[in-house]
Amino acid sequence: MKRALILLLPILIFQYSGYTQYRTNAQQLITTNEDSLHAGITKNKTVISGYGSAFYQRDFNFKQSIVTLERAVLFVGHQFSKKISFFSELELENAKVEGGEPGGEISMEQAFLKFNLTSNQYIVAGLFVPRIGILNENHLPVNFNGVERPIVEQIVIPATWRELGIGFYGSSNRLPLNYSIAILNGLDGGHFVHGSGIREGKAEGSNASANNLAITASVQYSISDFKFQLAGYMGGTVATNKYKADSLGLNSGAFGTPLYLGEANMQYSKNGFSSKLLGASIIYPEANKVNAAYANNVAKTMYGAYAEIGYDWLYPKKKKAQFITFARCEILDLNSNIPTNAIYDGTLKQTHIITGFSYLPVANVVIKADLRLLHTGPQNPALIINPAPNALAYRQSNQFLNFGIGYSF
């Protein structure tokens, strides 16, 4: 702990960070070729874009360091006409995929058609990311502070959450108001894994069940230097047919065994200062039935929230370069309320304190470093099955030192 504090002190001298890609309702910030295609101002019919990141991490408890090419994403888009365009992203995680070996993944992050109805209304159809949270739509490494994405938006709101469906997006002519509504394939509660929230229940466009569906909607409102958002999700979690669902004691149908997710956030940015607040909660009323069917120890309620403040020390001295320092506090509990047939896991009640910096010599390249302090609740011995002979005693506190790079174009 002393070693971590020594590393932390120089960073704590700085207390704030700038929010790099802040977008207002009135004007979209164009920083990539994908942004140009989305705004309809590209001069090319076919557009190439992309982003990626790599990082080093030191785990002080396990005295283990790793370094990996976290992701490399290639975007290809095409403008068929002023009314119709295509967007796609192919993602490679951890540099390679090898048969039978864990670690790598190749997946489509998005593949959808966009139909412009008016100057401020459009429809998307295909594989896309719904508007939930801050990160899900704006997940480029130059868009968020910290080497790691915010923990709450990795687990409680599983980033990058994409599903197949159709969505309607629009903005008001008279008010600084954006809105969206979409219908998607639902989650698979049978794939929920204890300790990872709902993220393993995503289909991500791969043989998704259409027996169950989900609806998501959002409202954004901008005033002065503030931007507010409310978003919600409701969906069925039984991906099997009625006969199998009945045999498992589960309620099937489009919205059978429903899961509800609500999210609210606020962003502020002015003269190099910025702040973010985000809170999200999941309610799973019939978690007991899912546990009885699949023995996956899922909770009835989960929550997460974070607050971040920051400052860009080069504002407005350098128009292109930024030196951002930040501090963020995150709290979450993936088993804040559990059914009678679940086992409580104190390690899923967590506090993360992250502080560090990002240096952007240009808007689309970032060099990052941060220190993350983690504290959890106690480990439950009832969940320890066949521990390794050399397993270390569980420590409720840990520290992680991170260095990373990222790009977008």
C-alpha positions in Angstrom: 0.0 0.0 0.0 2.9 2.4 0.8 4.4 1.8 -2.6 1.0 2.6 -4.3 0.7 5.8 -2.3 4.2 6.9 -3.3 3.1 6.4 -6.9 -0.2 8.1 -6.3 1.1 11.3 -4.7 2.5 13.0 -7.9 -0.8 12.3 -9.6 -2.9 13.7 -6.8 -1.3 17.0 -7.3 -3.7 17.3 -10.2 -7.4 17.2 -9.4 -9.2 17.7 -12.6 -9.5 16.5 -16.2 -11.0 17.8 -19.5 -13.7 15.9 -21.3 -12.2 15.5 -24.8 -15.1 14.8 -27.2 -17.8 16.8 -25.6 -20.8 17.1 -27.9 -23.7 19.5 -27.6 -27.2 19.2 -29.1 -26.5 22.1 -31.4 -23.3 20.9 -32.9 -21.6 17.6 -33.5 -17.8 17.5 -33.1 -16.3 15.9 -36.2 -13.1 14.0 -35.2 -13.2 10.8 -37.3 -14.2 9.8 -40.8 -17.1 7.9 -39.2 -18.3 11.2 -37.7 -18.2 12.8 -41.1 -20.3 10.0 -42.6 -22.8 10.2 -39.8 -23.1 13.9 -40.2 -23.5 13.5 -44.0 -20.6 15.8 -44.9 -18.1 13.3 -46.3 -17.0 13.8 -49.9 -16.2 10.1 -50.3 -18.8 7.4 -51.1 -16.8 4.8 -49.1 -15.2 5.7 -45.8 -12.4 4.0 -43.8 -12.0 4.8 -40.2 -11.1 3.0 -36.9 -9.6 3.1 -33.4 -7.5 1.0 -31.1 -5.7 0.9 -27.8 -2.9 -1.0 -25.9 -2.0 -1.0 -22.2 0.3 -2.2 -19.5 -1.1 -3.1 -16.1 0.6 -4.0 -12.8 -1.4 -5.9 -10.2 0.3 -5.2 -6.8 -1.4 -7.9 -4.8 -0.5 -10.7 -7.3 2.7 -9.0 -8.3 1.7 -9.7 -11.9 2.1 -7.4 -14.9 0.5 -7.8 -18.3 0.7 -5.9 -21.6 -1.7 -6.4 -24.5 -3.1 -4.8 -27.6 -6.5 -4.4 -26.1 -8.4 -3.8 -29.3 -8.0 -2.8 -32.9 -11.1 -1.8 -34.8 -11.6 -1.2 -38.5 -14.6 0.9 -39.6 -15.9 0.7 -43.2 -18.9 2.8 -44.2 -20.6 3.6 -47.5 -23.0 6.4 -48.5 -25.4 5.0 -51.1 -27.3 8.3 -51.3 -28.0 11.3 -49.2 -30.8 9.3 -47.5 -29.1 5.9 -47.0 -25.7 4.9 -45.6 -24.0 1.8 -44.1 -21.9 1.6 -41.0 -19.7 -1.3 -39.9 -16.9 -2.0 -37.4 -14.9 -5.2 -37.2 -13.0 -5.6 -33.8 -10.0 -7.8 -32.9 -9.4 -8.0 -29.2 -6.0 -9.0 -27.6 -4.1 -9.1 -30.9 -5.0 -12.7 -32.1 -7.5 -15.5 -32.0 -6.1 -19.1 -31.8 -8.2 -22.2 -31.9 -8.8 -23.7 -28.4 -6.9 -20.8 -26.7 -8.6 -18.2 -24.5 -8.0 -14.4 -24.7 -8.7 -13.2 -28.2 -11.9 -12.4 -30.0 -13.0 -11.2 -33.5 -16.5 -9.7 -33.6 -18.7 -7.2 -35.4 -19.1 -4.2 -33.2 -21.7 -2.7 -35.5 -23.2 -3.4 -38.9 -26.3 -1.3 -39.7 -28.1 0.7 -42.3 -29.0 4.3 -41.6 -32.1 5.9 -43.2 -32.3 9.7 -43.0 -36.0 10.7 -42.8 -35.5 14.4 -42.2 -32.6 16.7 -41.3 -33.0 15.7 -37.6 -34.6 12.3 -37.7 -33.3 8.9 -38.8 -33.8 5.2 -38.5 -31.1 2.5 -38.0 -31.6 -1.2 -38.7 -29.1 -4.0 -38.0 -26.4 -4.5 -35.3 -26.0 -1.2 -33.4 -25.2 0.1 -29.9 -28.2 1.5 -28.1 -28.0 4.9 -26.3 -27.5 3.8 -22.7 -24.9 5.5 -20.5 -22.1 7.8 -21.7 -19.6 5.2 -22.9 -21.7 2.9 -25.0 -22.0 5.3 -27.9 -18.8 7.3 -27.2 -16.2 4.5 -26.5 -13.2 5.7 -28.5 -10.1 5.7 -26.2 -9.7 9.4 -26.8 -13.2 10.0 -25.5 -12.8 8.9 -21.9 -10.4 9.4 -19.1 -8.4 6.6 -17.7 -6.6 3.7 -19.3 -9.5 1.4 -18.4 -13.1 2.2 -19.3 -15.2 3.2 -16.3 -15.9 0.0 -14.3 -19.6 0.8 -13.9 -19.9 1.1 -17.6 -18.1 -2.2 -18.2 -20.2 -4.3 -15.8 -23.5 -2.7 -14.8 -24.0 -1.2 -18.2 -22.0 -3.8 -20.3 -19.8 -2.0 -22.8 -19.8 -2.1 -25.8 -23.5 -3.3 -25.7 -24.8 -4.0 -29.2 -27.7 -6.0 -30.4 -29.8 -6.6 -33.5 -32.8 -4.4 -34.0 -34.3 -1.2 -35.3 -34.0 2.2 -33.7 -35.5 5.7 -34.3 -33.4 8.8 -33.4 -34.3 12.4 -33.5 -33.9 15.9 -32.1 -36.3 18.8 -31.5 -36.4 21.8 -33.8 -37.3 24.2 -30.9 -35.5 22.7 -27.9 -31.9 21.3 -27.3 -33.5 17.9 -27.0 -32.4 14.5 -28.5 -34.4 11.3 -28.1 -34.3 7.7 -29.2 -36.3 4.5 -29.0 -35.3 1.0 -30.3 -36.5 -2.5 -30.3 -33.9 -5.2 -30.0 -33.4 -8.9 -29.3 -33.5 -9.7 -25.6 -30.9 -11.1 -23.3 -30.3 -14.8 -22.4 -30.6 -15.2 -18.6 -29.3 -18.7 -18.8 -25.9 -17.2 -19.8 -25.7 -14.7 -16.9 -22.5 -15.4 -14.9 -22.1 -14.6 -11.2 -19.8 -11.7 -10.8 -20.2 -10.2 -14.3 -23.6 -8.7 -14.2 -25.6 -9.2 -17.3 -22.8 -8.9 -19.9 -22.6 -12.7 -20.7 -26.3 -12.7 -21.6 -25.7 -10.5 -24.7 -26.0 -12.1 -28.1 -24.1 -9.4 -30.0 -25.7 -10.4 -33.3 -24.6 -14.1 -33.1 -27.6 -16.4 -33.5 -29.6 -14.2 -31.2 -33.0 -15.6 -29.9 -35.9 -13.7 -31.3 -38.3 -15.4 -28.9 -37.7 -12.6 -26.4 -37.4 -8.9 -27.2 -36.3 -5.7 -25.5 -37.2 -2.0 -25.7 -34.8 0.8 -25.0 -35.3 4.6 -25.0 -33.4 7.7 -24.1 -33.9 11.5 -23.7 -31.0 14.0 -23.8 -31.3 17.7 -22.9 -28.6 20.3 -23.1 -28.7 23.7 -21.4 -25.7 26.1 -21.2 -22.6 23.9 -20.5 -24.6 21.0 -19.1 -25.9 17.9 -20.8 -28.4 15.5 -19.1 -29.6 12.1 -20.1 -32.1 9.5 -19.0 -32.2 6.1 -20.5 -34.1 2.9 -19.8 -34.2 -0.8 -20.9 -36.8 -3.5 -20.5 -36.5 -6.9 -22.0 -37.3 -10.6 -21.7 -34.5 -12.9 -20.6 -35.8 -16.4 -21.6 -34.3 -17.2 -25.0 -35.7 -20.8 -25.2 -39.0 -21.9 -26.6 -42.2 -22.2 -24.5 -41.9 -26.0 -24.0 -38.4 -25.8 -22.5 -39.2 -22.7 -20.5 -42.2 -24.4 -18.9 -40.1 -27.4 -18.0 -37.6 -25.0 -16.3 -40.3 -23.1 -14.5 -39.6 -19.9 -16.4 -42.0 -17.4 -17.9 -41.4 -17.2 -21.6 -42.7 -14.8 -24.3 -41.4 -11.6 -25.7 -41.0 -10.0 -22.3 -41.1 -13.1 -20.1 -38.9 -13.1 -17.0 -38.1 -9.4 -17.5 -35.1 -7.4 -16.7 -35.2 -3.6 -16.1 -32.2 -1.2 -16.4 -32.4 2.5 -15.7 -29.6 5.0 -16.2 -29.1 8.8 -15.7 -26.1 10.9 -16.3 -24.9 14.5 -16.3 -21.9 16.0 -18.1 -20.5 19.5 -17.7 -17.7 21.2 -19.7 -16.4 24.8 -19.7 -13.0 26.5 -20.1 -11.1 23.2 -19.6 -13.0 22.2 -16.5 -15.4 19.2 -16.7 -17.3 16.7 -14.6 -19.4 13.6 -15.1 -22.0 12.0 -12.9 -23.6 8.6 -13.8 -25.9 6.2 -12.0 -27.3 2.9 -13.2 -29.5 0.2 -11.6 -30.7 -3.2 -12.7 -33.9 -4.9 -11.3 -34.4 -8.6 -12.0 -37.6 -9.5 -10.2 -37.6 -13.3 -11.1 -33.9 -13.9 -10.4 -34.9 -16.8 -8.1 -36.5 -18.7 -11.0 -33.4 -18.2 -13.2 -31.2 -19.4 -10.3 -33.5 -22.5 -9.8 -33.3 -23.2 -13.6 -29.6 -22.6 -14.2 -27.9 -22.4 -10.8 -26.0 -19.3 -11.9 -26.4 -17.3 -8.6 -27.7 -14.0 -10.1 -29.0 -11.1 -8.0 -32.4 -9.4 -8.0 -30.9 -5.9 -8.0 -27.5 -4.4 -9.0 -26.3 -0.8 -9.1 -23.4 1.3 -9.9 -22.5 5.0 -9.9 -19.5 7.2 -10.5 -18.4 10.9 -10.3 -15.5 12.4 -12.2 -13.9 15.8 -12.2 -11.2 17.0 -14.5 -9.1 19.9 -16.0 -7.2 20.4 -19.2 -4.0 22.3 -18.2 -3.3 23.4 -21.8 -6.7 25.1 -22.3 -6.7 27.4 -24.2 -3.0 27.7 -24.7 -2.8 24.9 -27.2 -5.6 24.5 -29.7 -4.7 21.0 -30.7 -2.8 19.5 -27.7 -4.4 18.7 -24.3 -3.0 17.6 -21.0 -5.8 16.3 -18.9 -5.7 15.3 -15.3 -8.7 13.6 -13.6 -10.0 11.9 -10.5 -12.9 9.5 -10.5 -14.7 7.5 -7.8 -16.8 4.5 -8.7 -19.1 2.4 -6.4 -21.0 -0.7 -7.4 -22.7 -3.8 -6.0 -23.6 -6.7 -8.2 -25.6 -8.4 -5.5 -27.2 -5.5 -3.5 -30.4 -7.6 -3.2 -30.3 -11.4 -3.7 -33.1 -14.0 -3.8 -33.4 -16.7 -1.2 -31.7 -19.3 -3.4 -28.6 -17.2 -4.1 -25.3 -16.9 -2.1 -24.1 -13.5 -1.1 -20.6 -12.5 -2.5 -19.1 -9.5 -0.6 -16.3 -9.2 -3.2 -18.9 -7.8 -5.6 -19.5 -4.7 -3.4 -16.7 -2.5 -4.7 -15.2 1.0 -4.5 -12.7 2.1 -7.2 -10.7 5.4 -6.9 -8.9 6.3 -10.1 -6.6 9.2 -10.7 -4.3 10.0 -13.6 -3.7 11.9 -16.8 -4.1 11.8 -20.5 -1.9 13.7 -23.0 -3.3 14.3 -26.4 -0.7 15.8 -28.8 -3.5 15.9 -31.4 -7.2 15.3 -30.9 -7.0 11.7 -32.2 -4.0 10.3 -30.3 -3.8 9.8 -26.5 -1.1 8.7 -24.1 -2.5 7.7 -20.7 -1.5 6.7 -17.1 -3.5 6.2 -14.0 -3.5 4.4 -10.6 -6.6 2.5 -9.5 -7.3 1.7 -5.8 -9.8 -1.1 -5.3 -11.6 -2.0 -2.1 -14.2 -4.8 -1.8 -16.4 -6.5 0.8 -15.1 -9.7 2.4 -14.9 -13.0 0.6 -17.6 -15.6 1.3 -16.1 -19.0 2.2 -19.2 -20.7 0.8 -18.2 -19.7 -2.7 -14.6 -21.1 -2.5 -14.6 -24.5 -4.2 -11.4 -26.5 -4.6 -9.0 -23.6 -4.1 -5.5 -24.0 -5.6 -2.8 -25.2 -3.1 -0.8 -22.0 -3.7 -3.9 -19.6 -3.6 -3.2 -16.4 -1.7 -5.4 -15.3 1.1 -8.0 -12.8 -0.2 -7.2 -9.2 0.2 -10.0 -6.7 0.2 -7.8 -3.9 -1.1 -5.6 -3.8 -4.2 -3.8 -1.4 -6.4 -3.4 -1.3 -10.2 -0.9 0.9 -12.1 -1.9 1.4 -15.8 -0.2 2.9 -18.8 -1.8 3.0 -22.2 -2.0 4.5 -25.7 -5.0 5.0 -28.0 -5.9 6.4 -31.4 -8.9 7.1 -33.6 -9.1 8.3 -37.2 
